[in-house]
Amino acid sequence: MHDTTKRATIYFDPQLHDALRLKSVHSQRSISDLVNDAVRAALAEDQEDLAAFDQRVAEPTMTYEVLLNDLKAHGKL
């Protein structure tokens, strides 16, 4: 990984920007650091979700209709 950074313009909802700015001040971290960490966490979560999907691909699936019928048959509906 390179130690260079890329510059981008991001448009935040004004209230989100205010919250991010306050968090930056209180945590003594830059907005860029906070955003980078949040994006890393989101990407890591996506990777975990994809891995879980791959692990479960062979599991049998159930249609919504079958699920509802099963719930009704077992007195859940």
A tleap script that builds the chain and sets N, CA, C and O, in Angstrom:
source leaprc.protein.ff14SB
mol = sequence {
  NMET HIE ASP THR THR LYS ARG ALA THR ILE
  TYR PHE ASP PRO GLN LEU HIE ASP ALA LEU
  ARG LEU LYS SER VAL HIE SER GLN ARG SER
  ILE SER ASP LEU VAL ASN ASP ALA VAL ARG
  ALA ALA LEU ALA GLU ASP GLN GLU ASP LEU
  ALA ALA PHE ASP GLN ARG VAL ALA GLU PRO
  THR MET THR TYR GLU VAL LEU LEU ASN ASP
  LEU LYS ALA HIE GLY LYS CLEU
}
set mol.1.N position { 0.840 -1.181 0.000 }
set mol.1.CA position { 0.000 0.000 0.000 }
set mol.1.C position { 0.883 1.241 0.000 }
set mol.1.O position { 1.891 1.301 0.704 }
set mol.2.N position { 0.496 2.214 -0.786 }
set mol.2.CA position { 1.279 3.441 -0.894 }
set mol.2.C position { 0.922 4.399 0.227 }
set mol.2.O position { -0.211 4.410 0.708 }
set mol.3.N position { 1.873 5.189 0.634 }
set mol.3.CA position { 1.630 6.187 1.665 }
set mol.3.C position { 1.126 7.496 1.076 }
set mol.3.O position { 1.026 8.499 1.783 }
set mol.4.N position { 0.809 7.494 -0.217 }
set mol.4.CA position { 0.265 8.706 -0.819 }
set mol.4.C position { -1.231 8.746 -0.600 }
set mol.4.O position { -1.875 7.713 -0.416 }
set mol.5.N position { -1.767 9.929 -0.621 }
set mol.5.CA position { -3.206 10.085 -0.446 }
set mol.5.C position { -3.788 10.678 -1.713 }
set mol.5.O position { -3.098 11.344 -2.484 }
set mol.6.N position { -5.067 10.425 -1.912 }
set mol.6.CA position { -5.806 10.992 -3.035 }
set mol.6.C position { -6.785 12.003 -2.488 }
set mol.6.O position { -7.309 11.845 -1.385 }
set mol.7.N position { -7.022 13.011 -3.242 }
set mol.7.CA position { -7.935 14.064 -2.824 }
set mol.7.C position { -9.262 13.877 -3.539 }
set mol.7.O position { -9.296 13.580 -4.733 }
set mol.8.N position { -10.355 14.051 -2.806 }
set mol.8.CA position { -11.693 13.956 -3.378 }
set mol.8.C position { -12.591 14.976 -2.688 }
set mol.8.O position { -12.371 15.338 -1.532 }
set mol.9.N position { -13.578 15.417 -3.397 }
set mol.9.CA position { -14.572 16.310 -2.820 }
set mol.9.C position { -15.790 15.485 -2.474 }
set mol.9.O position { -16.345 14.795 -3.329 }
set mol.10.N position { -16.206 15.553 -1.230 }
set mol.10.CA position { -17.373 14.815 -0.762 }
set mol.10.C position { -18.364 15.833 -0.223 }
set mol.10.O position { -18.002 16.724 0.545 }
set mol.11.N position { -19.616 15.690 -0.634 }
set mol.11.CA position { -20.658 16.593 -0.168 }
set mol.11.C position { -21.469 15.901 0.909 }
set mol.11.O position { -22.134 14.898 0.646 }
set mol.12.N position { -21.416 16.432 2.115 }
set mol.12.CA position { -22.132 15.869 3.246 }
set mol.12.C position { -23.438 16.618 3.475 }
set mol.12.O position { -23.544 17.810 3.188 }
set mol.13.N position { -24.409 15.916 3.985 }
set mol.13.CA position { -25.603 16.553 4.515 }
set mol.13.C position { -25.110 17.512 5.604 }
set mol.13.O position { -24.238 17.142 6.390 }
set mol.14.N position { -25.643 18.721 5.667 }
set mol.14.CA position { -25.131 19.703 6.647 }
set mol.14.C position { -25.112 19.193 8.090 }
set mol.14.O position { -24.160 19.458 8.824 }
set mol.15.N position { -26.149 18.469 8.499 }
set mol.15.CA position { -26.173 17.963 9.873 }
set mol.15.C position { -25.110 16.889 10.086 }
set mol.15.O position { -24.493 16.832 11.150 }
set mol.16.N position { -24.890 16.038 9.084 }
set mol.16.CA position { -23.830 15.034 9.201 }
set mol.16.C position { -22.463 15.706 9.271 }
set mol.16.O position { -21.590 15.279 10.026 }
set mol.17.N position { -22.287 16.754 8.481 }
set mol.17.CA position { -21.007 17.463 8.497 }
set mol.17.C position { -20.765 18.084 9.869 }
set mol.17.O position { -19.655 18.024 10.396 }
set mol.18.N position { -21.809 18.681 10.445 }
set mol.18.CA position { -21.665 19.268 11.788 }
set mol.18.C position { -21.289 18.197 12.808 }
set mol.18.O position { -20.408 18.411 13.642 }
set mol.19.N position { -21.959 17.042 12.741 }
set mol.19.CA position { -21.663 15.956 13.677 }
set mol.19.C position { -20.243 15.455 13.482 }
set mol.19.O position { -19.530 15.193 14.451 }
set mol.20.N position { -19.836 15.323 12.233 }
set mol.20.CA position { -18.485 14.848 11.933 }
set mol.20.C position { -17.434 15.840 12.417 }
set mol.20.O position { -16.396 15.455 12.955 }
set mol.21.N position { -17.717 17.104 12.219 }
set mol.21.CA position { -16.788 18.135 12.677 }
set mol.21.C position { -16.647 18.110 14.190 }
set mol.21.O position { -15.538 18.219 14.714 }
set mol.22.N position { -17.773 17.965 14.903 }
set mol.22.CA position { -17.722 17.892 16.366 }
set mol.22.C position { -16.977 16.653 16.835 }
set mol.22.O position { -16.183 16.713 17.774 }
set mol.23.N position { -17.239 15.517 16.169 }
set mol.23.CA position { -16.526 14.295 16.543 }
set mol.23.C position { -15.032 14.465 16.312 }
set mol.23.O position { -14.217 13.984 17.099 }
set mol.24.N position { -14.677 15.148 15.236 }
set mol.24.CA position { -13.276 15.399 14.932 }
set mol.24.C position { -12.610 16.194 16.054 }
set mol.24.O position { -11.503 15.873 16.486 }
set mol.25.N position { -13.289 17.219 16.512 }
set mol.25.CA position { -12.747 18.055 17.591 }
set mol.25.C position { -12.620 17.257 18.885 }
set mol.25.O position { -11.585 17.294 19.549 }
set mol.26.N position { -13.679 16.541 19.234 }
set mol.26.CA position { -13.680 15.800 20.497 }
set mol.26.C position { -12.716 14.620 20.503 }
set mol.26.O position { -12.182 14.258 21.552 }
set mol.27.N position { -12.495 14.022 19.347 }
set mol.27.CA position { -11.595 12.865 19.293 }
set mol.27.C position { -10.168 13.262 18.936 }
set mol.27.O position { -9.259 12.432 18.940 }
set mol.28.N position { -9.986 14.548 18.625 }
set mol.28.CA position { -8.687 15.068 18.206 }
set mol.28.C position { -8.144 14.297 17.008 }
set mol.28.O position { -6.953 13.997 16.931 }
set mol.29.N position { -9.039 13.984 16.077 }
set mol.29.CA position { -8.674 13.301 14.828 }
set mol.29.C position { -9.227 14.124 13.676 }
set mol.29.O position { -10.233 14.818 13.826 }
set mol.30.N position { -8.577 14.046 12.546 }
set mol.30.CA position { -9.053 14.809 11.395 }
set mol.30.C position { -10.315 14.173 10.820 }
set mol.30.O position { -10.568 12.981 10.996 }
set mol.31.N position { -11.096 14.996 10.131 }
set mol.31.CA position { -12.273 14.484 9.448 }
set mol.31.C position { -11.847 13.411 8.445 }
set mol.31.O position { -12.530 12.397 8.301 }
set mol.32.N position { -10.744 13.620 7.761 }
set mol.32.CA position { -10.252 12.631 6.800 }
set mol.32.C position { -9.988 11.286 7.474 }
set mol.32.O position { -10.342 10.242 6.927 }
set mol.33.N position { -9.369 11.303 8.653 }
set mol.33.CA position { -9.113 10.050 9.373 }
set mol.33.C position { -10.416 9.360 9.752 }
set mol.33.O position { -10.543 8.143 9.614 }
set mol.34.N position { -11.377 10.134 10.226 }
set mol.34.CA position { -12.664 9.560 10.610 }
set mol.34.C position { -13.369 8.944 9.407 }
set mol.34.O position { -13.894 7.834 9.494 }
set mol.35.N position { -13.383 9.655 8.292 }
set mol.35.CA position { -14.046 9.153 7.088 }
set mol.35.C position { -13.317 7.928 6.552 }
set mol.35.O position { -13.960 6.950 6.171 }
set mol.36.N position { -11.991 7.963 6.514 }
set mol.36.CA position { -11.222 6.801 6.043 }
set mol.36.C position { -11.522 5.568 6.895 }
set mol.36.O position { -11.709 4.474 6.361 }
set mol.37.N position { -11.567 5.742 8.214 }
set mol.37.CA position { -11.870 4.611 9.099 }
set mol.37.C position { -13.282 4.075 8.857 }
set mol.37.O position { -13.502 2.864 8.853 }
set mol.38.N position { -14.231 4.985 8.655 }
set mol.38.CA position { -15.621 4.566 8.412 }
set mol.38.C position { -15.730 3.808 7.089 }
set mol.38.O position { -16.434 2.801 7.010 }
set mol.39.N position { -15.049 4.278 6.066 }
set mol.39.CA position { -15.079 3.593 4.767 }
set mol.39.C position { -14.397 2.237 4.874 }
set mol.39.O position { -14.898 1.252 4.332 }
set mol.40.N position { -13.269 2.168 5.561 }
set mol.40.CA position { -12.600 0.873 5.763 }
set mol.40.C position { -13.528 -0.113 6.471 }
set mol.40.O position { -13.619 -1.276 6.077 }
set mol.41.N position { -14.210 0.349 7.509 }
set mol.41.CA position { -15.121 -0.522 8.250 }
set mol.41.C position { -16.258 -1.000 7.358 }
set mol.41.O position { -16.636 -2.170 7.414 }
set mol.42.N position { -16.805 -0.117 6.543 }
set mol.42.CA position { -17.898 -0.496 5.644 }
set mol.42.C position { -17.419 -1.511 4.610 }
set mol.42.O position { -18.129 -2.472 4.313 }
set mol.43.N position { -16.238 -1.308 4.067 }
set mol.43.CA position { -15.693 -2.248 3.079 }
set mol.43.C position { -15.375 -3.596 3.713 }
set mol.43.O position { -15.605 -4.639 3.100 }
set mol.44.N position { -14.853 -3.583 4.924 }
set mol.44.CA position { -14.567 -4.835 5.630 }
set mol.44.C position { -15.855 -5.597 5.902 }
set mol.44.O position { -15.890 -6.822 5.789 }
set mol.45.N position { -16.917 -4.874 6.261 }
set mol.45.CA position { -18.210 -5.511 6.490 }
set mol.45.C position { -18.745 -6.116 5.186 }
set mol.45.O position { -19.292 -7.220 5.187 }
set mol.46.N position { -18.586 -5.395 4.090 }
set mol.46.CA position { -18.994 -5.938 2.788 }
set mol.46.C position { -18.236 -7.221 2.479 }
set mol.46.O position { -18.819 -8.190 1.991 }
set mol.47.N position { -16.938 -7.228 2.763 }
set mol.47.CA position { -16.118 -8.410 2.491 }
set mol.47.C position { -16.573 -9.581 3.347 }
set mol.47.O position { -16.631 -10.713 2.868 }
set mol.48.N position { -16.894 -9.323 4.601 }
set mol.48.CA position { -17.394 -10.382 5.482 }
set mol.48.C position { -18.734 -10.918 4.991 }
set mol.48.O position { -18.975 -12.125 5.018 }
set mol.49.N position { -19.606 -10.009 4.540 }
set mol.49.CA position { -20.902 -10.438 4.012 }
set mol.49.C position { -20.736 -11.311 2.778 }
set mol.49.O position { -21.418 -12.326 2.637 }
set mol.50.N position { -19.836 -10.922 1.885 }
set mol.50.CA position { -19.598 -11.714 0.678 }
set mol.50.C position { -19.023 -13.084 1.028 }
set mol.50.O position { -19.395 -14.088 0.419 }
set mol.51.N position { -18.127 -13.129 1.997 }
set mol.51.CA position { -17.550 -14.410 2.420 }
set mol.51.C position { -18.635 -15.298 3.013 }
set mol.51.O position { -18.674 -16.497 2.736 }
set mol.52.N position { -19.515 -14.723 3.825 }
set mol.52.CA position { -20.609 -15.502 4.420 }
set mol.52.C position { -21.549 -16.005 3.337 }
set mol.52.O position { -22.028 -17.137 3.403 }
set mol.53.N position { -21.812 -15.176 2.353 }
set mol.53.CA position { -22.671 -15.592 1.239 }
set mol.53.C position { -22.044 -16.776 0.504 }
set mol.53.O position { -22.725 -17.749 0.181 }
set mol.54.N position { -20.750 -16.682 0.246 }
set mol.54.CA position { -20.052 -17.783 -0.438 }
set mol.54.C position { -20.130 -19.075 0.372 }
set mol.54.O position { -20.279 -20.155 -0.200 }
set mol.55.N position { -20.033 -18.974 1.689 }
set mol.55.CA position { -20.089 -20.160 2.543 }
set mol.55.C position { -21.474 -20.784 2.558 }
set mol.55.O position { -21.613 -21.989 2.768 }
set mol.56.N position { -22.501 -19.966 2.336 }
set mol.56.CA position { -23.873 -20.454 2.439 }
set mol.56.C position { -24.509 -20.744 1.082 }
set mol.56.O position { -25.687 -21.098 1.021 }
set mol.57.N position { -23.755 -20.602 -0.002 }
set mol.57.CA position { -24.325 -20.722 -1.334 }
set mol.57.C position { -24.955 -22.101 -1.583 }
set mol.57.O position { -25.904 -22.208 -2.360 }
set mol.58.N position { -24.450 -23.135 -0.946 }
set mol.58.CA position { -24.968 -24.488 -1.170 }
set mol.58.C position { -26.173 -24.820 -0.287 }
set mol.58.O position { -26.790 -25.871 -0.459 }
set mol.59.N position { -26.514 -23.939 0.652 }
set mol.59.CA position { -27.647 -24.206 1.530 }
set mol.59.C position { -28.953 -24.146 0.740 }
set mol.59.O position { -29.074 -23.362 -0.201 }
set mol.60.N position { -29.919 -24.964 1.115 }
set mol.60.CA position { -31.210 -24.908 0.421 }
set mol.60.C position { -31.899 -23.569 0.672 }
set mol.60.O position { -31.733 -22.959 1.728 }
set mol.61.N position { -32.663 -23.131 -0.301 }
set mol.61.CA position { -33.387 -21.873 -0.150 }
set mol.61.C position { -34.879 -22.156 -0.022 }
set mol.61.O position { -35.367 -23.219 -0.407 }
set mol.62.N position { -35.578 -21.187 0.524 }
set mol.62.CA position { -37.011 -21.317 0.728 }
set mol.62.C position { -37.660 -20.053 0.159 }
set mol.62.O position { -37.204 -18.943 0.432 }
set mol.63.N position { -38.712 -20.221 -0.625 }
set mol.63.CA position { -39.402 -19.045 -1.136 }
set mol.63.C position { -40.187 -18.386 -0.015 }
set mol.63.O position { -40.450 -18.996 1.021 }
set mol.64.N position { -40.549 -17.152 -0.235 }
set mol.64.CA position { -41.333 -16.409 0.745 }
set mol.64.C position { -42.672 -17.100 0.982 }
set mol.64.O position { -43.135 -17.199 2.118 }
set mol.65.N position { -43.285 -17.573 -0.093 }
set mol.65.CA position { -44.565 -18.262 0.030 }
set mol.65.C position { -44.441 -19.523 0.880 }
set mol.65.O position { -45.289 -19.783 1.734 }
set mol.66.N position { -43.394 -20.301 0.651 }
set mol.66.CA position { -43.175 -21.515 1.438 }
set mol.66.C position { -42.927 -21.157 2.901 }
set mol.66.O position { -43.416 -21.841 3.800 }
set mol.67.N position { -42.186 -20.109 3.138 }
set mol.67.CA position { -41.923 -19.656 4.505 }
set mol.67.C position { -43.232 -19.294 5.214 }
set mol.67.O position { -43.467 -19.713 6.348 }
set mol.68.N position { -44.077 -18.515 4.539 }
set mol.68.CA position { -45.351 -18.133 5.144 }
set mol.68.C position { -46.227 -19.345 5.421 }
set mol.68.O position { -46.860 -19.427 6.474 }
set mol.69.N position { -46.267 -20.283 4.487 }
set mol.69.CA position { -47.050 -21.506 4.678 }
set mol.69.C position { -46.517 -22.315 5.862 }
set mol.69.O position { -47.291 -22.869 6.642 }
set mol.70.N position { -45.196 -22.377 5.988 }
set mol.70.CA position { -44.578 -23.092 7.100 }
set mol.70.C position { -44.926 -22.440 8.437 }
set mol.70.O position { -45.257 -23.126 9.404 }
set mol.71.N position { -44.850 -21.117 8.480 }
set mol.71.CA position { -45.194 -20.388 9.698 }
set mol.71.C position { -46.665 -20.634 10.064 }
set mol.71.O position { -46.994 -20.852 11.231 }
set mol.72.N position { -47.532 -20.596 9.067 }
set mol.72.CA position { -48.947 -20.815 9.324 }
set mol.72.C position { -49.188 -22.254 9.808 }
set mol.72.O position { -49.974 -22.475 10.729 }
set mol.73.N position { -48.518 -23.218 9.193 }
set mol.73.CA position { -48.680 -24.618 9.570 }
set mol.73.C position { -48.227 -24.876 11.001 }
set mol.73.O position { -48.739 -25.780 11.661 }
set mol.74.N position { -47.274 -24.091 11.483 }
set mol.74.CA position { -46.761 -24.269 12.848 }
set mol.74.C position { -47.387 -23.278 13.833 }
set mol.74.O position { -46.871 -23.086 14.935 }
set mol.75.N position { -48.491 -22.654 13.438 }
set mol.75.CA position { -49.224 -21.771 14.344 }
set mol.75.C position { -48.547 -20.458 14.650 }
set mol.75.O position { -48.885 -19.805 15.638 }
set mol.76.N position { -47.604 -20.057 13.832 }
set mol.76.CA position { -46.892 -18.791 14.077 }
set mol.76.C position { -47.603 -17.593 13.450 }
set mol.76.O position { -47.320 -16.444 13.790 }
set mol.77.N position { -48.531 -17.873 12.531 }
set mol.77.CA position { -49.318 -16.801 11.900 }
set mol.77.C position { -50.777 -17.011 12.187 }
set mol.77.O position { -51.613 -16.220 11.747 }
savepdb mol mol.pdb
quit
